[in-house]
Every structure is written in structure tokens, then in C-alpha cells.
Amino acid sequence: MSRHRDHDAWRRPAARTLLVHCGWLAPPLGSLALTVLATGGEVPAGARVTLTVLTLSFAAVTLAGLIGWSRTRYRLTADAFTLHHGVLSRRCRTVPLHRVRSVDLTATVPQRLLGLTAVRIGTTGSGEGHGAVTLEAVTVPEAHRLRAALLEHARPGDAAGDTELSRIDWRWLRYAPFTFWVFGGVGVVAGTAYRVLDGMGIDPWRTAVVRDAFAAFGDRAWWLTAPMALAAVAALGSLGALAVYLENWWRYSAAWTDADTLTVRRGLLTTRSVALERDRLHGVLLREPLLLRAAGGASVAAVAGGLGDKEEAHRRGALLPPAPRDEALRVVAGALRTPTPPLDAVPLTPHPRAALRRRVVRGVLFAVLPGTVALLAAGLLHTPVLLTPVLLHAAWVYATAATAVTWLMARDAHRSLGHALRGPHLLVRAGTFSRDTLALERSAVIAWTFTTSPSARRAGLVTLTAAVAAGEHAYPVRDLAARDAVPLAVAALSGVLEEFLEPGPVRSAAHGTARRPA
């Protein structure tokens, strides 16, 4: 009897959470230290005002967090999980246990130091993040107790042994430099630093370090300094990419922890443990960005419900880091519970050549023409006569090179286009900067949307979009032949379009949406 009363008793987050909330005071203190270093010990008046505002703002956030902790309590009963929280507006969330679809544990660095973790409960209504319930900063044993109890009630039955899909192999680190963070990461860090300093009234271009660097590079020829600068950015970006890879995928493992739960654990500083229920896993996405594809690598993401909005689903649905493509295909097969990966098992139906022409035309209009026109205008209107021939020659060189690159990219994008039906899955592939291959459960489609434009209609093309209550919530089959769009939708999932079709042969659709009956 006492055990039952303890199970139903109201509880509060750990008192150590108060120290986590006090961590909000760290940003203004870090800003002060950065300002002192950048100015040599002299803090400008504008920076003092900014720091004062920051300190007061973060102090208010800290106080709100402390009050929020004192007003938070939760309870797990035999039928539901209930959470009371809120400062100005009190809220009570009650989640019936039969609606629980996932329980994820996430711990930031301060939380890990204090032995705490956050519990996020995904439900059948959390497709846009509104149905999810998050309990901040409970002790690790309490978090594991909650997850075990919630998943046991939500999915009763005998648990099977673990079936491991993949585990981190440090040889995969060679794929880290082939990700976005090589150059994009350097730009993000530089842009963030510039905005912080500029907000404090400090002009980064006038600091001694920046002036000395420009002076040193300015004394050398540009054909030497440009490659040196590019190599330096690539080196810094590669180190940053390695650091991001280690932070995201340290101690990574993916396994079926029982018959119905796919669990992915990863993270160095911020640890994550995401549990995906089998009934909510509606497919997988094989991602092959351009550089990673050239290196023979790929990554895998889940198409699953209960993961939140598009951005959150992208972050929480990752099943495999950049790794060899063979490993990615093995994870795809394991996640779909198929003996062989369906992505390479059948040839995909190619799309019409008109799709290639559309990509070439768009490349010329948006990549070739703007740069060429800008160089021609600068060459014809520039006052110094000596620079005019240089800019005119640069215009035709750019036009020639950009046209060749556009043709190659458009051709690769067209060759990537394809679709097929294999067993219970719809296979779709598209993209060149990131070639994505989707294996989607046909039964998960809840609506079809047919979209076209004046230029697409003239080319006889239609984009067919499958609406799914999971992942990114909409997956397009781009630039199909108009005559093939409706037959593909009917073959993929019967009972959705038939009532909208005229008797006789299946006809194509130019524009419209058909929803699955409730």
C-alpha cells in the first residue's frame, strides 16, 4: 500500500536545479571578460550600458527560474502523468499513458555536473511540438525511473533483448571535414563574434589584432594570400567540424532496446537519449550531401511521429552520423526491419528530360545571369579606363565557367531524381547539393497534394507531395510526368484518390489536394 502511495505522490524537481538556473548569470560575466580582453582593460561607456542591461535581464531570467522551480510539481499515476508548472500563468498538463509515444533524456553540461537530466515526453499530439511535455532537471535515477514506468504503461508486453544496429567507430571521423561545418561553421562563429562586439560598441575592424592581420596579408601578392587565407579557413573549419562531430556523436549507439523501441544514445557535453516507438517510425531518410557523397559517406535520419516540429524532428530524428555508405544502408535495413536495405534493391523510375531543362534554365537565370550582368555593368560603367577590359574579360570567363558548372549540377540533379514502390514503402530520391533518398511507409500517407506552375505545365510536369504526420510532415516527388502523378498516388495508397477520379482510365491532375478519409 505504501509503495502505491509513493507511486502516486506529488514530486518536485531536484533542488539542485536552482544552481542550473543561476547559470543564466554566466553570459553577462562572459561578455564582460570578452570586452576587457578586446579593449585591453578599458570598457567603453556603451559597453558598460549594454553589460548592465544584460546583467539585469539575465538576473530577471534567473529569478523567474527560481520561482518556476518552486511552483513545479508532477505525479505519475496508473493512468496518467500530470505536470503543474508556470509562473505568471499556471498550467496543468495531464497526459494519458496510452498516448505516450517517446520518452527522451537530455542533459547539458551544467546538468551533468549536478547529476541532473531533462525528461521530454512525446505524445500522439506532439507533431508540432504542442503535445510534448518537458520536465526540466530531475535526478538521473528519477529520470530513468520515469522513462521505464511511462514506456511500460504505454506499451505493455514482454521486452525482448537488445538488437544493436550501429555503434560509433572512430574511423568515421574522416567524414567530419566533409560536412557543412568546414566553411559554414567558421562563418557562423565569425558572424556571432562580430555581432556581440558590435552590440557592445566595439568596432572589430579597428582592433589591433585585425589591423595587424590585414597589414601582414596586404604586404603580399593576392594570388598568394588568397590561397593561404582559404587554407587557414579550411583548417580551422576542419578542426571545428571534428569538435562538433565529437560533441554530437560521442559514445553513439543505436539499438532496438526491446521489440518496439529504437533507442539512440549520443553526446559528449550534452548527452541525448531518444527513444522511437516502432509504431511511430514511418520511414528513414538517407542523406548524401555533395562533399560527403564524394567521400563515399552518408547519414541516416528517422521519419517518425512525436518528435516535434521540423527543426526539432531534424535534431532528434538522427539515427547515424556521417559514416560509410554501406554502414548507412545497414542502419536503414535495421531501422525498417527488412533483411536488405530497400534503397538500392530496386531501380528507381527516372523523371522526364523536361525536368533537366527546368534545372538548367533555373541555374542560368539565378546563377549565371546575375553575376555576368553585374560584371558587364561594372566594366562598362567604371570610370578608370584601365579596369574596364579586366572586368569585361572577367564577365565572359565567369559566364563560361558558371554555365559549365550549372550544366553539370543540373545534370546531376536530374540523374538523382527517381521514385519506385517496393513492398510497403514508397522510395523517392532527389537533390544534388544534398541527395536525399526516402523510404516512406505507404500506409503513413494521410494526403496527396498535386502542385504545378505555368512553366511546369508547359513542360508536362507535376510535383506530387505526400503529407505525413511525422518528420518534416511533407515529402515531395518533384517533377513527375503529369500522366504518371495520379497513377503513382493510386498505386502507393488506394482509397484516397478514387472518389475524386472520373470513371475510366486514371487521369492526371494539375493542381489539388486529396486527403485520406478519417
BALO-490866 format. One line per 8 residues: their letters; for each residue x, y, z of C-alpha. Coordinates in steps of 0.05 Angstrom, whole numbers, plus 5000, padded with zeros to 4 digits. Example, Ala and Ser with C-alpha at 12.3 -4.5 7.8 and 13.67 -1.06 7.14 Angstrom:
AS> 5246/4910/5156 | 5273/4979/5143
***
This chain:
MSRHRDHD> 5000/5000/5000 | 5056/5048/5017 | 5090/5033/4951 | 5026/5052/4914 | 5020/5117/4953 | 5092/5134/4937 | 5080/5120/4863 | 5020/5169/4862
AWRRPAAR> 5053/5222/4906 | 5067/5292/4881 | 5141/5306/4870 | 5184/5367/4855 | 5245/5374/4810 | 5312/5366/4846 | 5334/5424/4889 | 5400/5424/4851
TLLVHCGW> 5360/5454/4794 | 5368/5521/4829 | 5443/5520/4812 | 5426/5508/4739 | 5381/5569/4738 | 5436/5611/4769 | 5478/5593/4709 | 5439/5645/4669
LAPPLGSL> 5485/5697/4700 | 5545/5668/4662 | 5532/5703/4595 | 5538/5774/4621 | 5601/5755/4660 | 5630/5723/4597 | 5612/5785/4557 | 5649/5828/4608
ALTVLATG> 5711/5785/4603 | 5709/5786/4527 | 5702/5862/4527 | 5761/5871/4574 | 5805/5826/4531 | 5784/5861/4466 | 5795/5932/4493 | 5858/5920/4534
GEVPAGAR> 5823/5932/4601 | 5784/5995/4581 | 5709/5985/4579 | 5674/6038/4535 | 5612/6074/4562 | 5567/6040/4511 | 5594/5972/4531 | 5580/5987/4605
VTLTVLTL> 5508/6004/4589 | 5500/5941/4548 | 5531/5898/4603 | 5486/5929/4655 | 5424/5915/4613 | 5448/5843/4601 | 5461/5832/4675 | 5393/5858/4696
SFAAVTLA> 5358/5817/4641 | 5393/5752/4659 | 5382/5766/4733 | 5308/5771/4718 | 5311/5705/4680 | 5347/5673/4739 | 5294/5698/4788 | 5238/5673/4742
GLIGWSRT> 5272/5605/4740 | 5276/5601/4816 | 5203/5619/4823 | 5185/5570/4768 | 5220/5514/4806 | 5182/5529/4869 | 5116/5524/4831 | 5131/5460/4793
RYRLTADA> 5106/5391/4814 | 5090/5326/4778 | 5057/5260/4791 | 5055/5192/4756 | 4993/5150/4769 | 4969/5085/4740 | 4932/5122/4685 | 4967/5188/4671
FTLHHGVL> 5026/5234/4680 | 5008/5303/4708 | 5052/5365/4710 | 5036/5431/4745 | 5081/5489/4726 | 5083/5563/4707 | 5100/5630/4739 | 5050/5683/4717
SRRCRTVP> 5004/5633/4683 | 4993/5568/4719 | 4987/5508/4674 | 4967/5436/4687 | 4985/5383/4635 | 4956/5313/4640 | 4979/5260/4591 | 4942/5193/4590
LHRVRSVD> 4995/5138/4590 | 4965/5105/4528 | 4983/5167/4488 | 5057/5167/4507 | 5100/5152/4446 | 5171/5170/4467 | 5210/5190/4529 | 5276/5225/4515
LTATVPQR> 5330/5245/4565 | 5375/5305/4551 | 5429/5333/4597 | 5470/5396/4586 | 5539/5407/4616 | 5514/5442/4679 | 5461/5389/4688 | 5511/5332/4680
LLGLTAVR> 5557/5364/4731 | 5499/5365/4781 | 5474/5295/4764 | 5410/5321/4731 | 5374/5309/4665 | 5312/5335/4629 | 5255/5288/4610 | 5215/5301/4547
IGTTGSGE> 5152/5261/4537 | 5128/5256/4465 | 5054/5241/4454 | 5008/5227/4395 | 4992/5301/4394 | 5063/5328/4392 | 5071/5333/4317 | 5082/5408/4321
GHGAVTLE> 5114/5407/4390 | 5049/5428/4426 | 5034/5359/4453 | 5103/5347/4483 | 5113/5352/4559 | 5182/5371/4585 | 5203/5362/4657 | 5267/5402/4669
AVTVPEAH> 5324/5377/4712 | 5306/5316/4753 | 5359/5269/4781 | 5385/5216/4735 | 5356/5157/4774 | 5289/5192/4777 | 5292/5205/4701 | 5306/5132/4686
RLRAALLE> 5250/5111/4734 | 5201/5156/4698 | 5221/5132/4629 | 5216/5059/4648 | 5148/5069/4681 | 5120/5112/4624 | 5142/5065/4569 | 5119/5004/4609
HARPGDAA> 5049/5033/4617 | 5047/5060/4546 | 5069/4995/4514 | 5054/4935/4558 | 5085/4869/4538 | 5147/4826/4546 | 5211/4861/4529 | 5259/4828/4481
GDTELSRI> 5335/4831/4484 | 5374/4889/4454 | 5388/4887/4379 | 5444/4934/4363 | 5442/4970/4296 | 5505/5010/4300 | 5558/5037/4347 | 5610/5093/4340
DWRWLRYA> 5673/5075/4300 | 5726/5129/4307 | 5749/5117/4236 | 5686/5154/4217 | 5719/5219/4240 | 5749/5224/4170 | 5680/5243/4145 | 5674/5303/4192
PFTFWVFG> 5711/5352/4146 | 5661/5336/4090 | 5603/5369/4127 | 5574/5439/4129 | 5617/5459/4188 | 5682/5463/4149 | 5666/5532/4119 | 5597/5547/4146
GVGVVAGT> 5619/5537/4219 | 5675/5588/4212 | 5625/5638/4183 | 5576/5626/4239 | 5629/5636/4293 | 5657/5698/4260 | 5588/5728/4249 | 5568/5715/4322
AYRVLDGM> 5632/5746/4349 | 5622/5807/4304 | 5551/5818/4327 | 5570/5811/4401 | 5627/5861/4395 | 5586/5908/4352 | 5529/5906/4403 | 5578/5929/4456
GIDPWRTA> 5601/5988/4415 | 5667/5957/4394 | 5687/5960/4320 | 5723/5894/4306 | 5757/5922/4244 | 5794/5973/4287 | 5822/5924/4338 | 5897/5915/4338
VVRDAFAA> 5893/5841/4321 | 5851/5852/4258 | 5892/5911/4234 | 5957/5873/4243 | 5929/5813/4205 | 5906/5856/4146 | 5972/5892/4145 | 6011/5827/4143
FGDRAWWL> 5969/5799/4086 | 5968/5864/4049 | 6044/5863/4041 | 6039/5801/3998 | 6010/5787/3929 | 5936/5769/3928 | 5949/5704/3890 | 5989/5681/3950
TAPMALAA> 5947/5710/4006 | 5880/5685/3978 | 5901/5611/3977 | 5934/5620/4045 | 5870/5650/4075 | 5828/5595/4043 | 5874/5542/4071 | 5872/5574/4140
VAALGSLG> 5795/5576/4139 | 5793/5504/4116 | 5840/5482/4172 | 5800/5519/4225 | 5735/5493/4196 | 5761/5422/4196 | 5781/5427/4270 | 5713/5456/4285
ALAVYLEN> 5678/5401/4246 | 5717/5349/4285 | 5697/5383/4351 | 5623/5385/4330 | 5625/5312/4308 | 5655/5291/4375 | 5605/5333/4415 | 5545/5306/4377
WWRYSAAW> 5564/5233/4370 | 5608/5214/4429 | 5590/5144/4454 | 5538/5138/4399 | 5497/5074/4395 | 5431/5055/4362 | 5394/4993/4382 | 5325/4962/4388
TDADTLTV> 5323/4961/4464 | 5262/4917/4462 | 5213/4893/4409 | 5181/4962/4400 | 5232/5016/4418 | 5291/5042/4376 | 5337/5079/4423 | 5393/5126/4401
RRGLLTTR> 5444/5150/4452 | 5498/5202/4438 | 5532/5265/4462 | 5596/5287/4497 | 5579/5351/4535 | 5504/5349/4523 | 5480/5277/4526 | 5418/5254/4489
SVALERDR> 5377/5191/4493 | 5320/5188/4442 | 5270/5131/4442 | 5228/5119/4380 | 5168/5074/4384 | 5162/5025/4327 | 5090/5044/4312 | 5112/5117/4303
LHGVLLRE> 5172/5102/4258 | 5144/5112/4188 | 5208/5111/4147 | 5280/5132/4141 | 5318/5185/4101 | 5387/5171/4073 | 5424/5238/4066 | 5485/5245/4020
PLLLRAAG> 5510/5318/4018 | 5554/5334/3958 | 5622/5332/3994 | 5602/5273/4037 | 5577/5235/3976 | 5643/5247/3941 | 5679/5216/4001 | 5632/5155/3999
GASVAAVA> 5594/5173/4062 | 5522/5184/4083 | 5479/5196/4145 | 5411/5169/4165 | 5351/5203/4197 | 5284/5176/4221 | 5216/5196/4195 | 5177/5188/4259
GGLGDKEE> 5118/5220/4295 | 5121/5252/4363 | 5188/5287/4350 | 5162/5358/4347 | 5165/5409/4291 | 5211/5406/4230 | 5273/5433/4264 | 5264/5390/4326
AHRRGALL> 5250/5328/4285 | 5314/5340/4246 | 5354/5344/4310 | 5321/5287/4349 | 5310/5241/4290 | 5384/5229/4273 | 5399/5154/4271 | 5471/5154/4244
PPAPRDEA> 5526/5206/4239 | 5565/5216/4174 | 5593/5146/4162 | 5609/5098/4105 | 5550/5089/4058 | 5550/5014/4070 | 5541/5026/4144 | 5485/5075/4129
LRVVAGAL> 5449/5023/4086 | 5456/4972/4142 | 5424/5020/4192 | 5368/5034/4142 | 5353/4960/4137 | 5356/4951/4213 | 5310/5010/4226 | 5259/4986/4175
RTPTPPLD> 5264/4914/4199 | 5279/4889/4129 | 5332/4836/4111 | 5362/4881/4057 | 5361/4957/4050 | 5305/4975/4001 | 5340/5038/3975 | 5388/5001/3928
AVPLTPHP> 5346/4938/3919 | 5304/4963/3860 | 5320/5012/3805 | 5284/5079/3811 | 5240/5104/3755 | 5275/5165/3723 | 5238/5230/3712 | 5226/5263/3644
RAALRRRV> 5281/5301/3609 | 5239/5364/3615 | 5260/5364/3689 | 5332/5371/3666 | 5314/5431/3622 | 5279/5464/3681 | 5340/5457/3724 | 5386/5484/3670
VRGVLFAV> 5341/5545/3659 | 5336/5560/3733 | 5411/5554/3741 | 5423/5603/3683 | 5371/5652/3710 | 5393/5652/3783 | 5467/5636/3780 | 5497/5654/3712
LPGTVALL> 5460/5717/3691 | 5464/5758/3755 | 5539/5752/3761 | 5552/5763/3687 | 5507/5824/3684 | 5540/5854/3747 | 5610/5846/3717 | 5589/5874/3650
AAGLLHTP> 5556/5934/3683 | 5616/5947/3727 | 5662/5941/3667 | 5622/5988/3623 | 5606/6040/3676 | 5671/6040/3716 | 5709/6106/3710 | 5781/6082/3707
VLLTPVLL> 5793/6061/3635 | 5846/6011/3652 | 5799/5969/3694 | 5745/5963/3641 | 5777/5908/3598 | 5793/5868/3660 | 5721/5868/3683 | 5695/5853/3613
HAAWVYAT> 5741/5793/3607 | 5721/5771/3677 | 5648/5773/3654 | 5657/5724/3597 | 5702/5680/3638 | 5651/5677/3694 | 5594/5664/3644 | 5632/5607/3612
AATAVTWL> 5653/5574/3678 | 5585/5585/3712 | 5548/5556/3652 | 5591/5493/3653 | 5582/5484/3728 | 5507/5497/3723 | 5501/5444/3668 | 5539/5393/3710
MARDAHRS> 5498/5407/3772 | 5432/5406/3735 | 5451/5340/3702 | 5470/5310/3769 | 5404/5336/3800 | 5364/5304/3743 | 5401/5238/3749 | 5385/5238/3823
LGHALRGP> 5310/5245/3811 | 5272/5179/3816 | 5217/5141/3851 | 5193/5070/3860 | 5146/5026/3901 | 5176/4967/3938 | 5134/4927/3985 | 5104/4973/4039
HLLVRAGT> 5150/5031/4022 | 5149/5090/3973 | 5220/5106/3951 | 5237/5177/3930 | 5304/5207/3912 | 5322/5280/3895 | 5375/5333/3904 | 5447/5348/3884
FSRDTLAL> 5476/5392/3940 | 5444/5341/3986 | 5419/5278/3951 | 5365/5250/3997 | 5334/5182/3988 | 5269/5170/4026 | 5238/5103/4044 | 5168/5121/4069
ERSAVIAW> 5113/5074/4093 | 5056/5080/4044 | 5005/5070/4100 | 5032/5132/4135 | 5009/5179/4079 | 4948/5219/4101 | 4940/5265/4040 | 4967/5277/3969
TFTTSPSA> 4979/5347/3940 | 4989/5359/3866 | 5027/5424/3851 | 5048/5455/3786 | 5066/5523/3756 | 5057/5555/3687 | 5127/5533/3665 | 5117/5463/3694
RRAGLVTL> 5050/5456/3659 | 5082/5474/3592 | 5135/5421/3606 | 5082/5370/3627 | 5108/5363/3698 | 5074/5357/3766 | 5102/5354/3836 | 5066/5303/3880
TAAVAAGE> 5073/5315/3955 | 5057/5263/4008 | 5032/5292/4073 | 5054/5251/4134 | 5043/5263/4208 | 5117/5252/4221 | 5185/5281/4207 | 5182/5342/4160
HAYPVRDL> 5107/5328/4150 | 5111/5335/4074 | 5155/5296/4025 | 5152/5317/3951 | 5163/5274/3890 | 5189/5330/3846 | 5176/5340/3771 | 5138/5277/3754
AARDAVPL> 5108/5269/3685 | 5037/5295/3693 | 5009/5230/3665 | 5046/5190/3719 | 5027/5231/3781 | 4958/5204/3796 | 4975/5131/3778 | 5033/5134/3826
AVAALSGV> 4989/5162/3882 | 4935/5110/3870 | 4986/5053/3867 | 5021/5077/3930 | 4958/5082/3972 | 4889/5061/3950 | 4826/5092/3977 | 4849/5165/3976
LEEFLEPG> 4841/5189/3905 | 4790/5142/3875 | 4729/5183/3896 | 4758/5244/3861 | 4772/5209/3795 | 4726/5204/3735 | 4705/5135/3712 | 4751/5103/3662
PVRSAAHG> 4827/5106/3658 | 4864/5142/3713 | 4873/5215/3693 | 4928/5263/3713 | 4917/5323/3760 | 4946/5392/3752 | 4933/5421/3820 | 4896/5400/3882
TARRPA> 4897/5361/3947 | 4865/5295/3965 | 4860/5274/4038 | 4855/5205/4067 | 4786/5191/4097 | 4787/5195/4173
***
